[in-house]
Amino acid sequence: MKVHYTGRHMELTEPLKTFTKERLDKMATYLDDIIDVHVILSVEKHRHEAEITLKTRASAFVASATTDDMYGSITQAVDKLEAQAHKHQGKKNTRPHDSAKVGAVEE
């Protein structure tokens, strides 16, 4: 998984990068085919915004969060990504199968 960082109106520090990387590594348990991740961190006055774009082979997930703390923004954005991944996995697992359609037609 490649992670690209962009800092807008702020300097990216190593602790921010490692915190984000640790949180994103947990996403690998839900999505095993993560190709690319782009993390955009920006600061405007008292608003700290984190926007994360995660690309897989099948789809792309985007989440952003704004708080007064950068670590809180990163945590909220990753939580939103996890919710999207869970929903995507649920849709993929509960998809009707062809065998169920054949059984219903035979009756």
C-alpha positions in Angstrom: 0.0 0.0 0.0 1.4 3.3 -1.1 0.6 6.3 1.1 1.0 9.8 -0.3 0.8 12.8 2.0 0.0 16.4 1.2 0.1 19.2 3.7 -1.7 22.4 3.0 -0.7 25.5 5.1 1.1 23.2 7.5 4.3 21.2 7.8 3.8 17.4 7.9 5.6 16.0 10.9 6.8 12.4 11.3 4.4 11.7 14.2 1.4 12.7 12.1 2.6 10.4 9.3 3.2 7.4 11.6 -0.2 7.9 13.4 -2.0 8.0 10.0 -0.1 5.0 8.7 -0.9 2.9 11.8 -4.6 3.8 11.5 -4.6 2.9 7.8 -2.8 -0.4 8.4 -5.9 -1.6 10.3 -7.9 -1.0 7.1 -5.9 -3.9 5.4 -7.9 -6.4 7.5 -11.2 -5.2 5.8 -9.8 -4.5 2.3 -7.0 -6.8 1.2 -6.4 -5.1 -2.2 -5.6 -1.5 -1.3 -3.6 0.0 -4.1 -3.1 3.7 -3.2 -3.9 6.1 -0.4 -3.7 9.8 -0.6 -3.9 11.8 2.7 -4.5 15.5 2.6 -4.0 17.4 5.8 -4.9 21.1 5.9 -5.2 23.9 8.6 -7.3 27.0 8.3 -7.4 29.1 11.4 -8.7 26.7 14.0 -10.1 24.1 11.6 -7.9 21.0 11.1 -9.1 19.0 8.2 -8.1 15.5 7.1 -9.2 14.1 3.7 -8.3 10.5 2.9 -8.8 8.9 -0.5 -8.3 5.1 -0.6 -8.3 3.2 -3.9 -8.8 -0.5 -4.4 -9.1 -2.6 -7.5 -12.9 -2.6 -7.3 -13.7 0.9 -5.9 -12.5 4.1 -4.3 -13.4 5.4 -0.8 -13.2 9.1 0.2 -13.7 10.5 3.7 -13.0 13.8 5.3 -13.4 15.2 8.8 -12.9 18.6 10.3 -12.2 19.3 14.0 -10.0 21.5 16.1 -7.4 18.8 16.6 -5.5 17.1 13.7 -5.3 13.7 15.4 -9.1 13.8 16.0 -9.7 14.7 12.3 -7.5 11.8 11.2 -9.3 9.4 13.5 -12.8 10.5 12.4 -11.8 10.2 8.7 -10.4 6.7 9.1 -13.5 5.7 11.1 -15.7 6.9 8.1 -13.5 4.9 5.8 -14.0 1.8 7.9 -17.8 2.3 7.9 -17.7 2.6 4.1 -15.5 -0.5 3.8 -17.9 -2.5 6.1 -20.9 -1.4 4.0 -19.1 -2.4 0.8 -18.1 -5.8 2.2 -21.7 -6.4 3.4 -23.1 -5.6 0.0 -20.5 -7.9 -1.6 -21.3 -10.8 0.8 -25.1 -10.5 0.7 -25.3 -10.4 -3.1 -27.9 -12.9 -4.4 -26.4 -15.9 -6.0 -27.5 -17.5 -9.2 -28.4 -20.8 -7.4 -31.0 -19.0 -5.3 -32.7 -17.7 -8.5 -32.8 -21.1 -10.1 -34.4 -22.7 -7.0 -37.1 -20.0 -7.0 -37.9 -20.5 -10.7 -38.3 -24.3 -10.4 -41.0 -24.1 -7.8 
